Structure formats: C-alpha cells, structure tokens
C-alpha cells in the first residue's frame, strides 16, 4: 500500500452492561485501559493520523488517555457507528486509506491489521470477518451465489434464515477515504434501531461492483469485544494465557501458567522461575536465574542475575543487585537500591534507601531514607526514625557496622564504620566508628511491688 493510512477508532459508547459511570473503553485490561491497547495496535502501523470518536462521559476519555497527537472527535448525539465515522470525514486525508477500529476490541494484533490494510485498494474494500460457534449479537455476513460478500445484516434486523449464519462482521475494515466519504453520505437510519449503520456501506460497495475482500484473524480472541464485565474477565484471561505461552516458549518456568498476571511489560533472561499468583506491573526486568516465589507483586523493578525473591514480597520502583535474597513478606518501596548479595528478610520494609554489598536486614525492621554501607548487619526490630512530623531526614550507616535488635536510629544521624550499637538503644546523635554505643534506660527493680488484681 503506497497511500497514507488514517485510523478511526470508535469509542463513544456508554457500555450499559458494564454498570459503571466510567466510559467502557477506560476499563482496564492487563493494567491498561482497553482503548490504549487499540491505540498501540494502530501506532504500530505508523499511520499518518489517528482519529478517536468519543461521546459518553464527555471529556473524561481524552483527558485520561492524554495524547495530544490524536484527533479527538466528539459524537453528540450518538446515532450509530455510521454516524460516528461521519463525524471524522473532515479530519481524514481524502487520498488516504481509512482503517476503522473499535476502542472496546483490545486484543487485535498489528499483523492482522497490516494484512487487512494491504488488501484495501481503489476497487476493493477489505473486511475482517470471523466464524463463531455462537454468533448471537453479531452482524451476519451474507454472501451471494458466487461466494462474494454481498451485505451485512445486523442481528436485530436478521431473518430466521440469516440468523443461522455463523460468519460474522467484526466491524474492522479498511477502504479508500474517498469511497468511505461517498458511502457515508448515503446512509439511512431505516432499521430496527433507528441508527446509521456503518455496515450498510458493504451493500453499497457490492452494488457498485467494488470488491469486498474478507480477511480473517489468526485467532477469535483478536476480534472479541467487551460489552460486560464477564466479557472483560474472559478477555483478560485470554490475554494472560497468550503472555504466559510466550514466556514458556522463551524458556521461562511458570509453575502454573494459569496463575500469572502481567499488567505491563515483563522481560526475562534465561532460567527464570516464577511461582503461582505473581503480579507484574509497569516494566519489570528479571535477569538470568531469578526465582520469584508465590504471591509476589513486582512493579517497575530491575532484578539482577541470581536473585531469589521469596513468597509474599512486594517490590516497587527498586533495583535489586546480583545474588540478593528478599523475603518472605518483604516490602521494598520506591527509590530503593540493593547492592549485590544483600539479604532483606521477613516483615522488613525498605524505602528510598541504598543497602550496600552483603548487608543484612533480616527481621521485622524498617529502613527509610538511609544509606547503608557494605557488610552491615541490622538487627531485628530496628527502625530509622526518619520523619519529624514535617520533614524527612537521612540516616548514614557506614561499612561493617552492627546494629543490635530493637534499636531506634533518630535521623539525621550517622553510624560510623565498624561501630556497634547495643540492643534496645535509641540513638539520636552520631555514633563513632569502631566503638560500642549504648543508649538505654537503666533497669530498675521495685521490691515488693504487686501486680493489680482484677476486682
């Protein structure tokens, strides 16, 4: 195809069966709104322009998508798919090929669209069709005696004989803009719904001896739309199945491919193992030999080679160094960088901190806004008191320091290299390098004291 490509995405529908105030195309699939999946497929074709028709929910949709490079066209009132495309004609290049997509059909592959667009010519309209075991609700493809596509009849307007047909219209088509403009101008709303059907242009094309060339997707799930939360859930699982299958083909071990959720991009090296019920959000990179335990959540994380993340750990916005061990039940928050061979144990929270090589924070501790050197040991129950009620302050712990259990380090404070902090200490001033610092109240025994007795 030598002509430029213009894409029209229809996204004005209310989605009544979603039972939601949110525009249907903004409901998420794999962590992204439905329409963003469609826009990504359109972007992959490098079109000259993309027009999005919106309506229900007002300006919520263009604000949520936030793409200034898209042409946003408001359909008001909403009088059907043909009427929706009519609103875009003035924004389309008359010398281009138009590709019509739907904002609630999120899994269409760019390879399928590329094949469809290549079929569209001056004397040919390309139409994406599919055969369904249960075609209820879809417009049926009516063919002539020679097998050519003659027209499309909507489900509510179909005769009993036409309802037996299983080949259906997906609504996705590609055709010259000049042809599209002429046919749109002749649409009528003389039908059961009183709407202007885009599908009526198929009969116009056949009447003018313009060939209607059917094209078929590689899989049915590519063209399934979302009209209810049940359908959204079904497409979510179909998409996750496809992602899991791709990982398996690349050599990733998934303990149960059906119990995996990717809500962004997941890149894996060799010999990666992922246990059940893990969720990956944003961009997650897992290097060679990484092992992820069950029920972990990772969001925008870089994990270096040989790292083991034990079950029920939650990691976001962090970088994990080679050979480190995290969890179980660890929470690593944004701004954290763990050097190689660090150990972060059960019920430990790290926030906006750097933990140095081979350092350990193994039990029930909180480290926030801190710089921790190499080979430091932080005992159970220790916290950095980094917030004074108005501002955050930093804690500096130098190499090979040892912090006893149940300590409070009141920032701003520095613990010197090879310093030892006695268990139970509250440290509110710098501790010198190489020395033992203890700050705890003296134990007092009260002779003869009696515990109160309940009356």
Phi, psi and omega in degrees: 000120181266343183284151174295158182248130171245135182247134174244124178247120181271120186214034186264352188292155181278322184073056185306320184286355174282342181052055186213149173279346179282132175308138187308317187287355176264357175292140188276144169229125183053039174084357179234147176304148180311313186294332179293329174296318181292317178299321179297319178296319178293317179303325183296342180269359181053056181287158177293321177204157177233123176254131177244123178267121180235166181197289182297133181090002178061225186275008179301318184295305180298327178293320181291321181286319174066039179246107180286343182276000176265147174269112182266125183236122183270130176258112182207115359287175181259106188243032175109171184293322178296317178297322179298313181292328177304325183292342185262350190304319182292344181264355184263149176284118183298342180264008184261171167262133180261134174247122182260121179236171182233132184292346179253017175243083196276342191257013179297133184271147180295329179297320178294317181294322179299317179297320180296313183297324180294339179280338185284126179219179180303324183254020184210135173253130180261130186232131179271118179235163180207149176263128181242140176298321177237095185272013183307130178094344182264150172291135183270144175274119178256121181254155178275182184298334180273359179091000179282153177289123184258317180192173175238132177245128179292152185306316185287344180256000186281149173281164177307323179292319180291332179291345178279350180287144182251345176279126186235161177275132176272345184088345182274126182210162176225135183197161179297140181299322180299317177295315181302314182299316181295317182288322178300324181294341183257005182294147176238154177254028180278078180207178185298332183265348184066030183244164176265109184272127173297329182297341180294342180289343178295315178295324177296318178298315180298320181295330180266011179060028170274125184293138173254109186260111180285145177229148186236139178288162178290335181209151183298323184299339179299328189247008178283136180259171180247116176236354180210166178292331175297313178296324177297316179296321180295319178290326176302313181292322178298317180294315179296324176299316180297318179295317179296318180299319179296319178297317180299319179295334180269004173098008177281137176270118174248118183300323173214104183301338181281347182243065181214137177228120177247117183242053182163229180238131177237117177250131184234140173275203181277149173057038174275139178237131179233121179279187190284155170063032176269145180239130179240123183237153181064222179252120179235128178243121178247117181280183185303139171074012179286141177238125180247120180286175184294148170063035176263152175236123179236129181226121179051063186231141170250121183243119183281175187298145172075010180283141173242122177249114185279166189305153173063030177262146183235117186232129182219135173058043187226165173238128185248124185281164184307134172070014180283162180228126186232136174095186002285165176059042174261150173235118180248117188259170185305146179086007182266138175229119178257125177286179183298146172060030173278154177237119176241115193261202188288136179056041175249137177241129177239131181224128173048050184222156172248125178252124187282177184307129171061024175271159187228131170228089198266334188216127159053039185238160174234124177236112180232140178052053185228154170242116184246128182285195182274151176054037175269143174243123178249118187287168184299141174078009180275142176227153166263120178275088192264354187237127181261011182101345179224322185227155175266143179232156185259150174247134178246121177239116187274174188306140171062019174287154178232119182254120181293169182294150172061041176259154172239120178257108187271107183284152000282135182204150178236131175254118187290167180300135177062016175288153175239132178249122182295146181305144176076013183273146169251110187255113180241012172217161184302138177259127185290153180298142171073005184244159173270127175240127179232133178220086180218154179291148179289136178291135181233131175254130179259105182297140174076003181294138180244136177291138178300147178250133181294130179274000000 
